[in-house]
Amino acid sequence: KLFSLSGLFAVRKPKGPTSAAVLNLLKERLLAEAGVQTNGNKRNQVLKIGHGGTLDSAATGVLVVGIGKGTKMLGTMLAGSKKYTAIGMLGKATDTLDATGKVTEEKPYDQVTKGDLEKVLQKFTGDIMQVPPLYSALKKDGERLSTLMKRGEAVEAKPARPVRVYSLSLQQFQPPLFTLDVECGGGFYVRSLVNDIGKELSTCATVQELTRTKQGPFTLEEHALHEDRWTIDEIAQSLEHCTALILGEPTRKKLKTEHPGETAVISE
């Protein structure tokens, strides 16, 4: 039954592990349940599975997974729209642009009002230019920028590139914290958005919490399987439900000039 599974489904990524680590754990669970004996690296040849777009280690939420022939459909997930809820903090900047990094700057934020913040958000809606974070899954000479940064190597920022923001709204403002809802296209970084918002307000800002609430047609509440439901039967049911979901999903038109900001990670 395991090897007959094919299509796309979603899991709920917890805070802490990388997206790749979540995928490996899922694979190990399924192979163990099916009683498949694996020897070291040979397990990678047994089950074809992949995810459609990296979530930061510190982030939680929807991680779309392709299994079997579904891995070929992951590219459409990268280009499609995603929704996030982000909690930002005014007055502090870090090297990673989130709460996991070292504080690099502190500035006063008392002058910032709710009205100021709402006004600034309008500048970041629509087709905008964005510089990706240095700590990211983007690669230089085949290695992730985040890996190079952790080794202490000098890394130049990637050039600004076009990204699309479908909607951006302020949900809460309790200084220094503010909560945003964002719907965006592929290659977009919420950490860069919050950092840019801080600069625009003549202070600085960093992401404290980030949750992906939707990717393509998959929502966190309805479709993302909790870890206790990572079983062959549960995934088979989810694949049936999600096939109808994908067929009914309107495709977002990808920006012609958009750079691929993420890659579908597939292991065979």
C-alpha positions as a Markdown table, in Angstrom:
| # | Residue | x | y | z |
|---|---|---|---|---|
| 1 | Lys | 0.0 | 0.0 | 0.0 |
| 2 | Leu | 2.9 | 2.4 | 0.8 |
| 3 | Phe | 4.4 | 2.1 | -2.7 |
| 4 | Ser | 1.0 | 2.6 | -4.3 |
| 5 | Leu | 0.7 | 6.1 | -2.7 |
| 6 | Ser | 1.0 | 8.9 | -5.2 |
| 7 | Gly | 0.1 | 12.6 | -5.2 |
| 8 | Leu | 0.3 | 15.6 | -2.9 |
| 9 | Phe | -0.7 | 16.0 | 0.7 |
| 10 | Ala | 0.3 | 18.4 | 3.6 |
| 11 | Val | 1.9 | 17.9 | 7.0 |
| 12 | Arg | 2.2 | 20.3 | 9.9 |
| 13 | Lys | 5.9 | 21.3 | 10.4 |
| 14 | Pro | 6.7 | 21.9 | 14.1 |
| 15 | Lys | 9.1 | 24.6 | 15.3 |
| 16 | Gly | 12.7 | 23.5 | 15.5 |
| 17 | Pro | 13.6 | 20.9 | 12.8 |
| 18 | Thr | 14.5 | 21.8 | 9.2 |
| 19 | Ser | 12.0 | 21.0 | 6.5 |
| 20 | Ala | 14.4 | 18.3 | 5.3 |
| 21 | Ala | 14.5 | 16.7 | 8.8 |
| 22 | Val | 10.7 | 16.6 | 8.9 |
| 23 | Leu | 10.7 | 14.9 | 5.5 |
| 24 | Asn | 13.3 | 12.3 | 6.7 |
| 25 | Leu | 11.3 | 11.6 | 9.9 |
| 26 | Leu | 8.1 | 11.1 | 7.8 |
| 27 | Lys | 9.9 | 8.7 | 5.5 |
| 28 | Glu | 11.3 | 6.7 | 8.3 |
| 29 | Arg | 7.9 | 6.4 | 10.0 |
| 30 | Leu | 6.3 | 5.2 | 6.8 |
| 31 | Leu | 9.0 | 2.7 | 5.9 |
| 32 | Ala | 9.0 | 1.3 | 9.5 |
| 33 | Glu | 5.2 | 0.9 | 9.4 |
| 34 | Ala | 5.4 | -1.0 | 6.1 |
| 35 | Gly | 8.1 | -3.2 | 7.6 |
| 36 | Val | 10.7 | -2.2 | 5.0 |
| 37 | Gln | 14.2 | -3.0 | 6.0 |
| 38 | Thr | 16.7 | -0.3 | 5.1 |
| 39 | Asn | 20.4 | -0.4 | 5.2 |
| 40 | Gly | 22.1 | 3.1 | 5.5 |
| 41 | Asn | 21.8 | 5.1 | 2.3 |
| 42 | Lys | 19.8 | 2.4 | 0.5 |
| 43 | Arg | 16.7 | 3.7 | 2.1 |
| 44 | Asn | 16.9 | 6.7 | -0.2 |
| 45 | Gln | 16.3 | 4.5 | -3.2 |
| 46 | Val | 13.2 | 2.8 | -1.7 |
| 47 | Leu | 10.6 | 5.6 | -1.4 |
| 48 | Lys | 10.3 | 8.7 | -3.6 |
| 49 | Ile | 9.2 | 11.6 | -1.5 |
| 50 | Gly | 9.8 | 15.4 | -1.5 |
| 51 | His | 8.6 | 18.7 | -0.2 |
| 52 | Gly | 7.5 | 21.7 | -2.1 |
| 53 | Gly | 9.3 | 24.7 | -0.6 |
| 54 | Thr | 11.5 | 25.1 | 2.5 |
| 55 | Leu | 10.1 | 26.5 | 5.8 |
| 56 | Asp | 12.6 | 28.1 | 8.1 |
| 57 | Ser | 13.6 | 25.9 | 11.1 |
| 58 | Ala | 12.1 | 28.4 | 13.5 |
| 59 | Ala | 8.8 | 28.5 | 11.5 |
| 60 | Thr | 5.8 | 26.3 | 11.8 |
| 61 | Gly | 2.9 | 25.4 | 9.5 |
| 62 | Val | 2.0 | 23.9 | 6.2 |
| 63 | Leu | 4.6 | 21.8 | 4.4 |
| 64 | Val | 3.4 | 20.3 | 1.1 |
| 65 | Val | 4.7 | 16.8 | 0.5 |
| 66 | Gly | 4.8 | 14.9 | -2.8 |
| 67 | Ile | 4.9 | 11.1 | -2.8 |
| 68 | Gly | 5.4 | 8.8 | -5.8 |
| 69 | Lys | 4.5 | 10.6 | -9.0 |
| 70 | Gly | 3.3 | 13.5 | -6.9 |
| 71 | Thr | 7.0 | 14.7 | -6.6 |
| 72 | Lys | 6.7 | 15.9 | -10.2 |
| 73 | Met | 3.9 | 18.2 | -9.1 |
| 74 | Leu | 5.9 | 20.0 | -6.4 |
| 75 | Gly | 7.1 | 22.7 | -8.8 |
| 76 | Thr | 3.6 | 24.1 | -9.1 |
| 77 | Met | 3.5 | 24.5 | -5.3 |
| 78 | Leu | 6.7 | 26.6 | -5.4 |
| 79 | Ala | 5.2 | 29.0 | -8.0 |
| 80 | Gly | 1.8 | 29.2 | -6.3 |
| 81 | Ser | 0.6 | 31.5 | -3.6 |
| 82 | Lys | 1.3 | 31.1 | 0.1 |
| 83 | Lys | -0.2 | 32.7 | 3.2 |
| 84 | Tyr | 1.7 | 33.5 | 6.4 |
| 85 | Thr | 1.0 | 34.9 | 9.8 |
| 86 | Ala | 4.1 | 36.7 | 11.2 |
| 87 | Ile | 4.7 | 38.3 | 14.5 |
| 88 | Gly | 7.3 | 41.1 | 14.2 |
| 89 | Met | 9.2 | 43.0 | 16.9 |
| 90 | Leu | 10.1 | 46.7 | 16.5 |
| 91 | Gly | 13.4 | 48.1 | 17.8 |
| 92 | Lys | 15.7 | 45.1 | 17.2 |
| 93 | Ala | 17.5 | 43.7 | 14.2 |
| 94 | Thr | 19.3 | 40.3 | 14.0 |
| 95 | Asp | 21.7 | 38.8 | 11.5 |
| 96 | Thr | 19.2 | 36.1 | 10.6 |
| 97 | Leu | 16.2 | 38.5 | 10.5 |
| 98 | Asp | 14.4 | 36.4 | 13.1 |
| 99 | Ala | 14.6 | 35.5 | 16.8 |
| 100 | Thr | 17.2 | 32.8 | 16.4 |
| 101 | Gly | 20.0 | 35.2 | 15.4 |
| 102 | Lys | 22.4 | 37.6 | 17.1 |
| 103 | Val | 21.1 | 41.1 | 17.8 |
| 104 | Thr | 23.0 | 43.4 | 15.4 |
| 105 | Glu | 21.1 | 46.7 | 16.0 |
| 106 | Glu | 18.7 | 48.3 | 18.5 |
| 107 | Lys | 16.8 | 51.5 | 17.8 |
| 108 | Pro | 13.9 | 53.4 | 19.5 |
| 109 | Tyr | 10.4 | 52.6 | 18.2 |
| 110 | Asp | 8.2 | 54.8 | 20.5 |
| 111 | Gln | 7.4 | 57.1 | 17.6 |
| 112 | Val | 5.8 | 54.4 | 15.5 |
| 113 | Thr | 2.0 | 54.5 | 15.5 |
| 114 | Lys | -0.5 | 52.0 | 14.2 |
| 115 | Gly | -1.4 | 54.4 | 11.4 |
| 116 | Asp | 2.3 | 54.6 | 10.4 |
| 117 | Leu | 2.5 | 50.9 | 10.2 |
| 118 | Glu | -0.6 | 50.5 | 8.1 |
| 119 | Lys | 0.5 | 53.3 | 5.8 |
| 120 | Val | 3.9 | 51.6 | 5.2 |
| 121 | Leu | 2.3 | 48.2 | 4.4 |
| 122 | Gln | 0.8 | 49.7 | 1.3 |
| 123 | Lys | 4.3 | 50.2 | -0.1 |
| 124 | Phe | 5.0 | 46.5 | 0.2 |
| 125 | Thr | 1.8 | 45.3 | -1.6 |
| 126 | Gly | 1.7 | 44.3 | -5.3 |
| 127 | Asp | 4.8 | 43.7 | -7.4 |
| 128 | Ile | 7.9 | 44.8 | -5.4 |
| 129 | Met | 11.6 | 44.3 | -5.3 |
| 130 | Gln | 13.1 | 42.3 | -2.4 |
| 131 | Val | 16.7 | 41.4 | -1.3 |
| 132 | Pro | 16.7 | 37.8 | 0.1 |
| 133 | Pro | 18.2 | 37.2 | 3.5 |
| 134 | Leu | 21.8 | 36.1 | 3.8 |
| 135 | Tyr | 20.7 | 33.2 | 6.1 |
| 136 | Ser | 18.6 | 31.4 | 3.5 |
| 137 | Ala | 18.3 | 28.2 | 1.4 |
| 138 | Leu | 19.5 | 30.1 | -1.7 |
| 139 | Lys | 22.8 | 28.8 | -3.0 |
| 140 | Lys | 26.3 | 30.0 | -4.0 |
| 141 | Asp | 28.6 | 27.5 | -5.8 |
| 142 | Gly | 26.2 | 24.7 | -4.8 |
| 143 | Glu | 26.2 | 25.5 | -1.1 |
| 144 | Arg | 23.4 | 27.2 | 0.9 |
| 145 | Leu | 24.1 | 30.7 | 1.9 |
| 146 | Ser | 23.1 | 29.9 | 5.5 |
| 147 | Thr | 25.7 | 27.1 | 5.6 |
| 148 | Leu | 28.4 | 29.5 | 4.4 |
| 149 | Met | 27.4 | 32.1 | 7.0 |
| 150 | Lys | 27.5 | 29.6 | 9.8 |
| 151 | Arg | 31.1 | 28.7 | 8.8 |
| 152 | Gly | 32.0 | 32.4 | 9.1 |
| 153 | Glu | 32.6 | 32.9 | 5.4 |
| 154 | Ala | 32.0 | 36.2 | 3.7 |
| 155 | Val | 28.8 | 36.2 | 1.8 |
| 156 | Glu | 27.5 | 38.9 | -0.5 |
| 157 | Ala | 23.8 | 39.7 | -0.5 |
| 158 | Lys | 21.9 | 38.5 | -3.6 |
| 159 | Pro | 20.6 | 41.3 | -5.8 |
| 160 | Ala | 17.1 | 42.5 | -5.3 |
| 161 | Arg | 14.6 | 40.5 | -7.3 |
| 162 | Pro | 10.9 | 40.9 | -8.2 |
| 163 | Val | 8.4 | 39.2 | -5.9 |
| 164 | Arg | 4.6 | 39.5 | -5.6 |
| 165 | Val | 2.5 | 40.3 | -2.6 |
| 166 | Tyr | -1.2 | 39.6 | -3.2 |
| 167 | Ser | -2.3 | 41.0 | 0.2 |
| 168 | Leu | -0.8 | 42.4 | 3.4 |
| 169 | Ser | -2.7 | 43.4 | 6.5 |
| 170 | Leu | -2.0 | 44.4 | 10.1 |
| 171 | Gln | -3.9 | 42.2 | 12.5 |
| 172 | Gln | -2.5 | 43.4 | 15.8 |
| 173 | Phe | -0.3 | 46.2 | 17.1 |
| 174 | Gln | 0.9 | 46.1 | 20.7 |
| 175 | Pro | 4.3 | 47.8 | 20.6 |
| 176 | Pro | 6.9 | 46.5 | 20.2 |
| 177 | Leu | 5.0 | 43.6 | 18.7 |
| 178 | Phe | 2.9 | 43.6 | 15.5 |
| 179 | Thr | 1.1 | 40.8 | 13.7 |
| 180 | Leu | 0.8 | 40.6 | 9.9 |
| 181 | Asp | -1.2 | 38.4 | 7.5 |
| 182 | Val | 0.7 | 38.0 | 4.2 |
| 183 | Glu | -0.3 | 36.3 | 0.9 |
| 184 | Cys | 2.6 | 36.1 | -1.5 |
| 185 | Gly | 4.0 | 34.4 | -4.5 |
| 186 | Gly | 7.1 | 32.1 | -4.9 |
| 187 | Gly | 10.6 | 33.2 | -3.8 |
| 188 | Phe | 9.2 | 35.6 | -1.2 |
| 189 | Tyr | 10.8 | 36.0 | 2.3 |
| 190 | Val | 8.7 | 37.2 | 5.2 |
| 191 | Arg | 11.8 | 37.9 | 7.2 |
| 192 | Ser | 13.1 | 40.3 | 4.6 |
| 193 | Leu | 9.6 | 42.0 | 4.5 |
| 194 | Val | 9.6 | 42.6 | 8.3 |
| 195 | Asn | 13.2 | 43.8 | 8.2 |
| 196 | Asp | 12.3 | 46.3 | 5.3 |
| 197 | Ile | 9.2 | 47.5 | 7.2 |
| 198 | Gly | 11.4 | 48.3 | 10.2 |
| 199 | Lys | 13.8 | 50.4 | 8.0 |
| 200 | Glu | 10.9 | 52.2 | 6.3 |
| 201 | Leu | 9.6 | 53.2 | 9.8 |
| 202 | Ser | 13.1 | 54.7 | 10.7 |
| 203 | Thr | 13.7 | 51.9 | 13.2 |
| 204 | Cys | 14.4 | 48.2 | 12.8 |
| 205 | Ala | 12.4 | 45.0 | 13.1 |
| 206 | Thr | 12.8 | 41.3 | 13.2 |
| 207 | Val | 10.4 | 38.2 | 13.0 |
| 208 | Gln | 9.6 | 36.6 | 16.3 |
| 209 | Glu | 7.2 | 33.9 | 15.1 |
| 210 | Leu | 6.3 | 32.7 | 11.6 |
| 211 | Thr | 3.5 | 30.3 | 10.6 |
| 212 | Arg | 2.6 | 29.3 | 7.0 |
| 213 | Thr | -1.2 | 29.0 | 7.1 |
| 214 | Lys | -1.7 | 28.1 | 3.5 |
| 215 | Gln | 0.3 | 26.8 | 0.5 |
| 216 | Gly | -1.6 | 26.5 | -2.8 |
| 217 | Pro | -5.0 | 24.9 | -1.9 |
| 218 | Phe | -3.6 | 23.3 | 1.4 |
| 219 | Thr | -4.6 | 25.1 | 4.6 |
| 220 | Leu | -3.1 | 24.5 | 8.1 |
| 221 | Glu | -6.4 | 23.9 | 9.8 |
| 222 | Glu | -8.0 | 21.6 | 7.2 |
| 223 | His | -5.3 | 19.7 | 5.5 |
| 224 | Ala | -2.0 | 19.6 | 7.4 |
| 225 | Leu | -1.5 | 16.2 | 9.2 |
| 226 | His | -0.2 | 16.4 | 12.7 |
| 227 | Glu | 2.8 | 14.1 | 13.5 |
| 228 | Asp | 0.5 | 11.5 | 15.2 |
| 229 | Arg | -1.3 | 11.1 | 11.9 |
| 230 | Trp | 1.7 | 10.2 | 9.8 |
| 231 | Thr | 0.5 | 6.8 | 8.9 |
| 232 | Ile | 0.0 | 5.0 | 5.6 |
| 233 | Asp | -3.8 | 4.9 | 6.0 |
| 234 | Glu | -4.1 | 8.6 | 7.1 |
| 235 | Ile | -1.9 | 9.7 | 4.2 |
| 236 | Ala | -3.9 | 7.5 | 1.7 |
| 237 | Gln | -7.1 | 9.3 | 2.9 |
| 238 | Ser | -5.5 | 12.7 | 2.7 |
| 239 | Leu | -4.2 | 12.0 | -0.9 |
| 240 | Glu | -7.8 | 11.2 | -2.0 |
| 241 | His | -9.1 | 14.4 | -0.5 |
| 242 | Cys | -6.3 | 16.5 | -1.8 |
| 243 | Thr | -6.5 | 15.2 | -5.4 |
| 244 | Ala | -9.9 | 16.9 | -5.7 |
| 245 | Leu | -8.5 | 19.9 | -4.0 |
| 246 | Ile | -5.7 | 20.4 | -6.5 |
| 247 | Leu | -7.9 | 19.9 | -9.5 |
| 248 | Gly | -10.1 | 22.7 | -8.3 |
| 249 | Glu | -7.2 | 25.1 | -7.6 |
| 250 | Pro | -6.9 | 28.2 | -9.9 |
| 251 | Thr | -3.3 | 28.6 | -11.0 |
| 252 | Arg | -1.5 | 31.8 | -10.1 |
| 253 | Lys | 0.3 | 33.3 | -13.0 |
| 254 | Lys | 4.0 | 33.3 | -12.2 |
| 255 | Leu | 6.0 | 36.5 | -12.8 |
| 256 | Lys | 8.1 | 36.0 | -15.9 |
| 257 | Thr | 11.1 | 37.8 | -14.3 |
| 258 | Glu | 10.8 | 35.9 | -11.0 |
| 259 | His | 13.9 | 34.1 | -9.9 |
| 260 | Pro | 13.4 | 30.6 | -8.4 |
| 261 | Gly | 13.7 | 31.4 | -4.7 |
| 262 | Glu | 13.2 | 27.9 | -3.4 |
| 263 | Thr | 13.7 | 24.4 | -4.7 |
| 264 | Ala | 11.5 | 21.3 | -4.4 |
| 265 | Val | 13.5 | 18.9 | -2.3 |
| 266 | Ile | 13.1 | 15.4 | -3.5 |
| 267 | Ser | 14.9 | 12.3 | -2.2 |
| 268 | Glu | 14.5 | 8.9 | -3.9 |
